[in-house]
């Protein structure tokens, strides 16, 4: 059971989804406290009850924004998939809950004119834990297993496609137009290994008399992909990569994603989450 804590897991990223989660979670907390008032929760205030109760939701949103968006943006090396594991994610969420509980405790004491005390702090911490920690732990474990299962299914589909392409191994030469006037180049699909985007250029690695060679052309990877037109074993697997499925030797991965190992140790190609469902 504890082995799951050292398994790779996607690190929090400063993306739009993080902002949406922060706002929606804050709204949920505010509505939950306002309508259900759990644990006989209340504030001794003569002011607007909706405003004061909703402020707890604002605190939640504020903390989530910092943890899910600002911190990953300011500390990209720390919040990197390279070293992030399930255990790190659990510690991250514990710290997040501690921050929410602390700020909620300070606000609650202020509104009730109560000086800070460890008893009241532990009380609100326990309440926050009941509402947050157990669901987060459960969701993290379920999400980890779901990601692994999904990636394994994707790996099986890739291998299935590879088998189909191997059965149809006719040589095919493709001609591509570059961004330079009247310039074109051609390549044999069977010799193609992978392509890497480099701004407005594309580096194409292919076999030339059993030797892997790289040639750079003035064409974007998107334009290169579009000009292929016909279905083939050449697949876009990442924002910056295309790969020949016929050259895939092995597929490895975890909850973070998959990596394609090519034959003859010619390269390790990432499979991006946005291209997980290549066919």
C-alpha positions as CSV (number, residue, x, y, z in Angstrom):
1,X,0.0,0.0,0.0
2,X,2.8,2.4,0.9
3,X,4.5,1.8,-2.4
4,X,1.9,4.0,-4.1
5,X,3.4,7.0,-2.3
6,X,6.6,6.8,-4.3
7,X,4.9,6.4,-7.6
8,X,5.2,9.2,-10.2
9,X,2.2,11.6,-10.3
10,X,1.5,14.7,-12.3
11,X,2.7,17.9,-10.5
12,X,0.3,20.9,-10.2
13,X,0.6,23.2,-13.2
14,X,-0.3,26.9,-13.5
15,X,-3.1,26.4,-16.1
16,X,-6.6,27.6,-16.5
17,X,-8.0,24.5,-14.9
18,X,-6.3,25.4,-11.6
19,X,-8.0,28.8,-11.6
20,X,-11.4,27.2,-12.3
21,X,-10.9,24.6,-9.5
22,X,-9.9,27.3,-7.0
23,X,-13.0,29.4,-7.7
24,X,-15.5,26.5,-7.8
25,X,-14.1,25.0,-4.6
26,X,-14.5,28.4,-2.8
27,X,-18.0,28.7,-4.0
28,X,-18.8,25.2,-2.8
29,X,-17.3,25.8,0.7
30,X,-19.3,29.1,1.0
31,X,-22.6,27.5,0.0
32,X,-21.9,24.4,2.2
33,X,-21.3,26.5,5.3
34,X,-24.1,28.9,4.6
35,X,-26.9,26.3,4.1
36,X,-25.8,23.4,6.2
37,X,-23.8,25.1,9.1
38,X,-22.0,21.9,10.0
39,X,-20.7,21.2,13.5
40,X,-23.1,24.0,14.8
41,X,-20.8,26.4,13.0
42,X,-21.7,30.1,13.3
43,X,-20.3,33.6,13.6
44,X,-21.4,36.1,16.3
45,X,-22.0,39.0,13.9
46,X,-24.9,41.4,13.4
47,X,-23.7,42.0,9.8
48,X,-24.6,40.3,6.6
49,X,-24.5,36.6,7.3
50,X,-24.1,35.7,3.6
51,X,-21.1,38.0,3.2
52,X,-19.3,36.8,6.4
53,X,-20.0,33.1,5.7
54,X,-19.0,33.5,2.1
55,X,-15.6,34.9,3.2
56,X,-14.6,31.4,4.3
57,X,-15.1,30.4,0.6
58,X,-13.0,33.4,-0.4
59,X,-10.2,32.2,1.9
60,X,-10.3,28.8,0.3
61,X,-10.2,30.3,-3.2
62,X,-7.3,32.5,-2.2
63,X,-5.2,29.7,-0.8
64,X,-6.0,27.4,-3.7
65,X,-4.9,30.1,-6.2
66,X,-1.5,30.4,-4.5
67,X,-1.0,26.6,-4.1
68,X,-2.3,25.5,-7.5
69,X,-1.3,28.4,-9.7
70,X,1.0,31.0,-8.1
71,X,3.5,28.5,-6.5
72,X,3.9,26.3,-9.6
73,X,4.4,29.5,-11.7
74,X,7.0,30.9,-9.3
75,X,8.8,27.6,-8.6
76,X,8.7,25.6,-11.9
77,X,11.7,23.4,-10.9
78,X,10.0,22.3,-7.7
79,X,6.7,21.6,-9.3
80,X,8.1,19.4,-12.0
81,X,6.9,16.0,-13.2
82,X,10.5,14.8,-13.1
83,X,10.5,14.4,-9.3
84,X,6.8,14.7,-8.3
85,X,5.3,11.6,-6.7
86,X,2.0,10.6,-5.0
87,X,3.6,11.2,-1.6
88,X,4.6,14.7,-2.6
89,X,1.1,15.4,-3.8
90,X,-0.3,14.2,-0.4
91,X,2.1,16.4,1.5
92,X,1.2,19.3,-0.8
93,X,-2.5,18.9,0.0
94,X,-1.8,18.6,3.7
95,X,0.0,21.9,3.6
96,X,-2.8,23.4,1.6
97,X,-5.4,22.3,4.2
98,X,-3.2,23.6,7.0
99,X,-3.1,27.0,5.3
100,X,-6.9,27.1,4.8
101,X,-7.5,25.9,8.4
102,X,-5.1,28.5,9.8
103,X,-6.6,31.5,7.9
104,X,-10.2,30.3,8.7
105,X,-9.3,30.0,12.4
106,X,-7.8,33.5,12.4
107,X,-10.9,34.9,10.7
108,X,-13.3,33.0,12.9
109,X,-11.6,34.2,16.1
110,X,-11.6,37.7,14.8
111,X,-15.3,37.7,13.9
112,X,-16.2,36.2,17.3
113,X,-13.7,38.5,19.2
114,X,-11.8,35.5,20.5
115,X,-8.0,35.7,21.0
116,X,-6.0,33.0,19.2
117,X,-5.8,29.7,21.2
118,X,-4.5,26.3,20.3
119,X,-7.8,24.6,21.3
120,X,-9.8,26.6,18.9
121,X,-7.1,26.2,16.2
122,X,-7.2,22.4,16.5
123,X,-11.0,22.4,16.5
124,X,-11.2,24.2,13.1
125,X,-8.2,22.1,11.9
126,X,-10.1,18.9,12.6
127,X,-13.2,20.3,10.9
128,X,-11.2,21.3,7.8
129,X,-9.6,17.8,7.8
130,X,-13.0,16.1,7.9
131,X,-14.3,18.2,5.0
132,X,-11.1,18.1,2.9
133,X,-8.3,15.7,3.7
134,X,-10.1,12.4,3.5
135,X,-11.8,13.2,0.2
136,X,-8.5,14.6,-1.2
137,X,-6.6,11.4,-0.2
138,X,-9.3,9.2,-1.7
139,X,-9.5,11.2,-4.9
140,X,-5.7,11.2,-5.3
141,X,-5.5,7.4,-4.9
142,X,-8.4,6.8,-7.3
143,X,-7.1,9.3,-9.8
144,X,-3.6,7.7,-9.7
145,X,-5.0,4.2,-10.5
146,X,-7.3,5.7,-13.2
147,X,-4.4,7.4,-14.9
148,X,-2.3,4.3,-14.8
149,X,-5.1,2.2,-16.2
150,X,-5.8,4.8,-19.0
151,X,-2.2,5.0,-20.0
152,X,-1.9,1.2,-20.2
153,X,-5.0,1.1,-22.5
154,X,-3.4,3.8,-24.7
155,X,-0.1,1.8,-24.8
156,X,-2.0,-1.3,-25.9
157,X,-3.7,0.8,-28.7
158,X,-0.4,2.1,-29.9
159,X,1.0,-1.4,-30.0
160,X,-2.1,-2.5,-31.9
161,X,-1.7,0.3,-34.4
162,X,2.0,-0.6,-34.8
163,X,1.1,-4.2,-35.6
164,X,-1.3,-3.0,-38.3
165,X,1.3,-0.7,-39.8
166,X,3.9,-3.5,-39.8
167,X,1.6,-5.7,-41.7
168,X,1.2,-3.0,-44.4
169,X,4.9,-2.2,-44.8
170,X,4.9,-0.9,-48.4
171,X,7.5,1.8,-49.0
172,X,6.1,5.2,-49.5
173,X,7.9,8.4,-50.4
174,X,6.4,11.7,-49.2
175,X,7.1,15.1,-50.6
176,X,6.9,18.2,-48.4
177,X,7.0,21.9,-49.3
178,X,9.0,24.1,-47.0
179,X,8.4,27.8,-46.2
180,X,11.1,28.7,-48.6
181,X,10.0,29.6,-52.1
182,X,9.7,26.5,-54.4
183,X,11.8,24.4,-52.0
184,X,10.6,20.8,-51.4
185,X,12.1,17.7,-49.9
186,X,11.2,14.0,-49.9
187,X,11.7,11.1,-47.5
188,X,10.9,7.5,-47.3
189,X,8.3,6.7,-44.6
190,X,10.1,3.4,-43.7
191,X,13.3,5.3,-43.0
192,X,11.6,8.1,-40.9
193,X,12.2,7.8,-37.2
194,X,10.9,11.0,-35.6
195,X,10.7,14.8,-36.1
196,X,11.2,17.5,-33.5
197,X,9.9,21.1,-33.8
198,X,12.4,23.9,-33.4
199,X,10.4,27.1,-33.8
200,X,9.7,27.6,-37.5
201,X,12.0,24.7,-38.3
202,X,11.7,20.9,-38.0
203,X,14.5,18.5,-37.3
204,X,13.8,15.2,-39.1
205,X,15.7,12.1,-37.9
206,X,15.8,9.2,-40.4
207,X,17.9,6.2,-41.4
208,X,20.4,6.7,-44.2
209,X,22.3,3.5,-45.1
210,X,21.5,2.2,-41.6
211,X,22.9,5.4,-40.0
212,X,20.6,7.7,-38.1
213,X,20.9,11.2,-39.5
214,X,19.2,14.5,-38.7
215,X,18.3,17.1,-41.3
216,X,16.7,20.5,-40.5
217,X,14.1,22.0,-42.8
218,X,12.4,25.4,-42.8
219,X,8.9,24.1,-42.1
220,X,6.8,24.1,-38.9
221,X,5.9,20.7,-37.5
222,X,2.2,21.6,-37.9
223,X,2.7,22.3,-41.6
224,X,4.7,19.1,-41.9
225,X,1.9,17.1,-40.3
226,X,-0.8,18.7,-42.5
227,X,1.0,17.9,-45.7
228,X,1.2,14.2,-44.8
229,X,-2.5,14.1,-45.6
230,X,-2.9,10.3,-46.0
231,X,-3.1,8.1,-42.9
232,X,0.3,6.6,-42.1
233,X,2.4,5.4,-39.2
234,X,3.7,8.9,-38.7
235,X,1.8,10.2,-35.6
236,X,1.9,13.5,-33.7
237,X,2.5,12.4,-30.1
238,X,3.6,15.7,-28.5
239,X,3.4,19.4,-29.2
240,X,7.0,19.2,-30.4
241,X,7.3,15.6,-31.7
242,X,6.1,13.3,-34.4
243,X,7.1,9.6,-34.4
244,X,6.9,6.7,-36.7
245,X,5.0,4.0,-34.8
246,X,6.8,1.3,-36.8
247,X,10.0,2.4,-35.0
248,X,8.5,2.1,-31.5
249,X,10.3,-0.7,-29.7
250,X,8.8,-0.3,-26.2
251,X,6.4,1.8,-24.3
252,X,7.0,2.8,-20.7
253,X,5.1,5.1,-18.4
254,X,3.2,5.9,-15.2
255,X,0.4,8.2,-14.0
256,X,2.3,11.2,-15.5
257,X,2.2,9.8,-19.1
258,X,4.0,7.6,-21.5
259,X,7.4,7.5,-23.3
260,X,8.1,5.8,-26.6
261,X,11.4,4.0,-26.9
262,X,12.5,3.7,-30.5
263,X,14.5,0.8,-32.1
264,X,18.3,0.9,-32.2
265,X,18.3,3.3,-29.2
266,X,17.6,6.1,-31.6
267,X,15.5,8.1,-29.1
268,X,13.0,8.3,-26.2
269,X,10.0,10.3,-27.4
270,X,7.4,11.7,-24.9
271,X,3.7,11.1,-25.4
272,X,1.9,14.3,-24.2
273,X,-1.3,14.2,-22.3
274,X,-2.9,16.3,-25.1
275,X,-2.1,13.5,-27.6
276,X,-2.9,10.5,-25.5
277,X,-5.6,9.3,-27.8
278,X,-3.7,9.0,-31.0
279,X,-5.0,6.3,-33.3
